[in-house]
Amino acid sequence: MTYRTRRKVFARSAAALLSVALFTAACGGGDKAAESGPSEAISGRPAPTDQKPDSQVKVAMIGFANNPYWVSVKAGADYANRVLGSHNGKVDWIVAGDNIDVQTVSSAIRGADAQGYKGIGFFIAGEGNCADIKTLSAKGVKLGAYNTLFDCVGKSGGSVNYAQEQYKAGKTAAEEMIKATGGKAGKVGVIVSQFTAPGSEQRRKGFVDGLQGSNLTLVGQGVEAKDSASNTYSAAQNYLQSNSDLVGIYATAGGPFGAAQAVAAANKQDTVKVIGFDITTENIDAIKNGSMYGVIGQDAFGQGYNVAIQLFNAAVTGNNPDQVVQEAEAPFVTKDNLARHDPSAVPLGTPGAS
């Protein structure tokens, strides 16, 4: 089978897999234990306030639908909804589309406000979204951001900002890439979401800085794949074909398993190490079959669950958490420690498994 044929086959299968996963999440399906599981708060995560509201308090969690990361975020929001059901609370998952930018997120926030939600959690696309936090928090609405840490969230009156420290995670990825390649000289390709995406860019910059002084050199400054597994596959394939001394590929955002598939198709999984983000089924399978060296988690489940619970508490009590900025756990997962982080092997919502 030729490279071109393999790429077409992979693109179709990846798109089909993602469609099924996101459809399942959108319908609230998936793990039957998750659907009918207990409504108790998860140990080690925020718990609902004991103060019960007189009327139902609704929280909107705004997300997107362009890669498997969202399946975990939605699972967290859905679980929070079940937990809050006995506390006169409700969490609704709202899909804003598949194009992530400040304007799209802002429109979704304003739409949720118009529908009367007392708490609104959202994927923050940039500092521009803090203007909405300032405006709505002045009206008494509680706002929470996830995925990327921004100082403006707290300064604008936001209740919670829960995310991985992206720059630090990028430096961790660089350290692990140096170890994985045995310290030998070679080139590394970088695949990003978009250069304008704050979180992805922080991860890229952390990685670039982390490689300083090593024997690894970058192939340019990176290429965009827009969170697409098939685009990531194509970008990785181009790196493989154009650089005989390629020893690694680093993917900062959605679809890193696409790079792993390209490496496997070229039969170079032993010589080219792939490092990406998110503890998803697709990425874990790639680690298990050896096509991906490792991934960094960002507690995607917690970005849905923790934010929703804390927004409910803030809306009911009027008080924000003691700390607005909250750094999510970001374990580096390989075959060696997979047993502790594999979401298929631990209870849903286990910290360090998403």
N, C-alpha and C positions, 0 to 999 in steps of 0.2 A: 504494500500500500504506500502511495507517495505521500510526501508531506502535505501537499494540497488536499488530497483526499482525506487524510487523517484530520486536518484542520476542519474541513466541512462536516465530517462525522461528529467531531467533538463539539463544534458549535451548535449543531442540532441537538445533541444529547444534553449539553449543558443548559441550553435554553429550555428544553423540556423539563429537566430536573428542577430548575429554578421555578418554572411556572407551577409545577406541582407543589413545591414547598411553599411558595407564597400563597397559592390558592388554599392550601391546607390551613395556613396561618390565618388568612383572612376570614375563613369560615369557622375559626375557633377549633379546628380539628387537630389531628396529630396524635400524640400519646394519650391513650384512653385514661391512664392514671391521672394525667394532667387535667383532663376535662372534668373528671368526677372526683378529683382528689380532695384532701381536707382543706378547710377554709381557715385553718390556724395560720398565724404569721410564721414565717420561716425563721428558724433560729439563726442568729448572727446577722439578721437584717432588721430594718426598722419595723416597729409594731404600731398598730393603730392606737390613737389616743383613747383613754378610758372615757373621755368626755363625748357623750353621744349627742349628735345634733337633733333638733326638733323635726327638721325636714331633711329629705335626701340631699346629700352634697355630691355633686357630679364633678368628676375630673376627666378632662380630655387629655389623651396622650397622642401627640401628633408624630407620625413617622412617614416612611416612604416604602417603596416596594421594588428595589432594583438589585438586591443581592441577598444571600441567605442570612446575613447579619440581622435583618429585620425580623426574621422568624423568631430569634431569641429575644429581641426587645419586646415584640408583641406577646410572647409567652409570659414575660415578666409582668406586663400590663394586665393580661388576662388573669394571671394568678392573683394580682393585687385586687382585681375586681371581685374575685371569689372571697378573698379575705375580708374585704370591706362590706360585702353583702350583709353581714350580720351587725354592721356598725352604722347602718343607714347611709352607706356610701356606694358610689358606682363609678366605674372606670370605663370609658369608651375609647377604643382604638380608632384613630382617624388617619387614613392614608391620604397624604397631600399630593401624591403623584409619583413620578419617577425622576423628575428634574429638581435637583437640590440646589437652591440658591436662596439668598436673603429675601428676595421679593416673594417667592413661593411660600416660604416658611411664614413670613409676615402675614400674608393673606390668610393662611390657615389659622394662625393665632387669632386674627381679628374675627374670622368666621366662628371660631369656638366661643369667643367672647359674646358675639351676637346671639349665640344659642344658650347663653346663660350659665356656662360652666364656671364654677367657683375656683377651680384649679386647672391650669393648663401647662402640661409638660411638652417640650418640643426639642427636636434635633436642631441645635443652633448652627446656622450656616455662616455666621459672621457677626461682627460687632454691630452691624446694622439692626439686628434683631433686638438689641438691648433698648432701642427706642420704644419698641412695643412693651417691653417689660416696664419701663418707666411710666408710660401712659396708663397701662392697665393696673399696675400695682397701686397707682394713685387712686384708682376706683375701688380698691379692696380685693381685686382678683389676685390670686397667688400664682406666680409664674416659676417654672422650673426648667432648666436647660440640661441637656445630656449630650454625650459623645465628645465634646471638646470643652476644656476649661477656659473661661474668659473672665478677666477681672471685672468687666463691666456688668456682669450679671448681678453681683452683690451690690455694686455701686448704684445700679439702676432700681434697686428695690426687690430683686428676685429672691425667692425663698431657698432654692437649692440649685447647685450646678454640680452634677455628678458625672465624672468622666475619667478615663485614663489620662495620665500626664503624657501627652503624645511625644513631646521632644525627648523626654527621658526614655520612653519606649523605643524610639528610634535609635538611641545610643545603645540600648540593650541589644537590639537587633544587630547592630554593627559588631559589638563584642562577641555575640554568638556566631556571626558569620566568620569572623576571624578564627574562632576556635574550630568551627565546622570545616573550614578549608585548610586546617593544619598550619596556618601561618605562612603558607606558600604564596608566591606572587601569582597574580592573575587579575582578570577583569570581572566586575560585577555590574549587572544591569539593574536599573531601578524602574519599577512600574508604579505610577501613581494614579489616583482617582482623577483629579484635576489639579493643576497648579494653583487654582484659585480656591480650592477647598482647604480651609484652615487646618483641620486635623491631619489630613494627608500631608500637607506641606510641613507641618511641625515634625511629623514622623520622618519625612525625607531629610529635613535639615539635621535632625538628631543623628540619623544614619551617616550622612556625609561627614559631620563633625566627628563621629565615633570612629570613622575609618582613618582619620588623620594619624600619621606615623606608622601605619600598617603597610603590608606588602600588597594590599588590594587597591585597585584603581577603578574609578567609575567609568562606564561607557557613557559619556555625555553627562547630562544632569537629570536624565529620566525621560520617560514617555508617558502620555496619558492613556488610560484605558476606561475611564468613566465607570468604574465599579463593575464592568462587564467581564465575565469569565472568558467569553470567546475573544474579546479584545485583548485580554491579558494573555491568552494562549498565543494569539498572533504576535504580540509584542515580544513574548518570550521566544517564540520561534525565530523571529528576526534577530534577536540577540545571539541565539545559538548558531544560526547560519553565518552571521557576520563576524563572529569573534571566536577563533579557534582556541584562544586561551581563556575563555569564559569559565569561571569557577563558581559563580553564584548569581542568583536572581532574588531581588528583594521587592516584594509587592506591598505597598503601604495601605491598601484599602480593599474593597470588595472583589471577590473572584480570584484570590491567589491560587486556588486549586487549578485554575487554567494554566498557570505557569508550570505547575507540577505535571500536568498532563502533557504539556509540550516537551518537557525534559524526559518524561517516560517514553514518549513517542520517538524521541531521538536516541533512546537507550543510553542516556547520559546521567541517570540518577545517582550513579556512584561518583561522578566527577563534578557535577554541577549541583550545588546546594540551594534549595529554595526556602526562603523564610518569608512568612506573611503574617497576617493578623486574623484573629477571630477563631474561637473554638467552635466551629460548626461541623456538622456531619461530614460535609464534603472535604473539609481540610483534615479532619481526624482520619478519614479513610485514606487520604493521600499520605499522611504520616505513617499509617499502618502498612501501606504497600511500598513505602520507601521512596516515593517520588517527591515528597516534601520533607525537608529536614525538621522544621519546627514552626510554630506559630506563637504569637503573643496574644493572650486573652485581654479583654477589656470589660468583663462583667456585663455583657450585653443584656443578659436577663435582668440584672440589677438596674440597668439604665431605664428599664420599663417598670420594674417592681419598686425599687427604692424611691424613685422620683414620685411615682403615683401615691405611695403611702404617705410620704412626707408632705406632699401637696394637700392631701386630704387633712392631715393633722393641722397644717398651717391654716387651712380654710376654716376648720372647726374651732380651733383654739385662738386664732388670731396671732399666734406666735410662730416665727420661723425657727428652723433648727439652730442649734448653737453655732454650727458652722455652715455657711452657705456653700463654700467651695469644698467639695468632697472628692478625694482622689480614689478612683476605683482600683481594685486589685488587678494586676497585669502580669500573670505568670507566664514564663516561657515554657512551652510544652513541646517535648520530643517523645520518641518512643520510650526513653528511659523513665520518664515520670508520668506517662500517659494514664496509668491506672487511677491516679488521683484526680485527673482532670477530664476524663472522657465522659461527656454528658450521657452516653448510653449506659454507663456503668454506675452512676451515682444518682441520688434522688434529684428531681427537678428543682432548680433554684439553688443547688449547692454552690456556695462561693468558690470561685476558681475554676468553674466548669462551663464558662460561656464567654 
